[in-house]
């Protein structure tokens, strides 16, 4: 079973604290950042979600390594792209448990995926409620996060289609070879 919680109005404040910390650290290191975005389900008011704050640190491709080094200096462990092109994942230090932080290339399909899902769900109450229902059911049924993701795939593809992503873009996203949670470094 995967915990799927009702929307918590404290989530945006938790993201804001992360954003402030990351902005300060990147600025101190001289790393140019395009934006730091709250993505994932906790970024959508009214949407049920796993209570994990997802944060994209958006940089130009030339600044990925520098941004990654800053996160390492804050205690993050780099995990690589994990099958999602131009999006680098990190294991958060204990003090930031309940968060996922990514360095992601500006303009990449991976970023467009994150932002498209967020924007459609923020603006379409019907899709938001339907996705909440799917997420609650998937959380109750799933044995692990891999199964949880698979149970949501059809709905995510519908949301991406509503966002205007092409069939080829949606196929590319669906075809990402994300490792199983059991294959991730601990």
Secondary structure, DSSP 8 states (H G I E B T S, - for coil): ----B---TTHHHHHHHHHHHHHHHHHHHT---SEEEEESGGGSTT--B-S-EEEEEEE-GGGHHHHHHHHHHTT-EEEE-TTSTTEEEEE--GGGTTEEEEEEETT-HHHHHHHHHHHHHHH-HHHHHHHHHHHHHHHHH-SSHHHHHHHHHHHHHHHHHHTT--HHHHHHHHT-----GGGS--
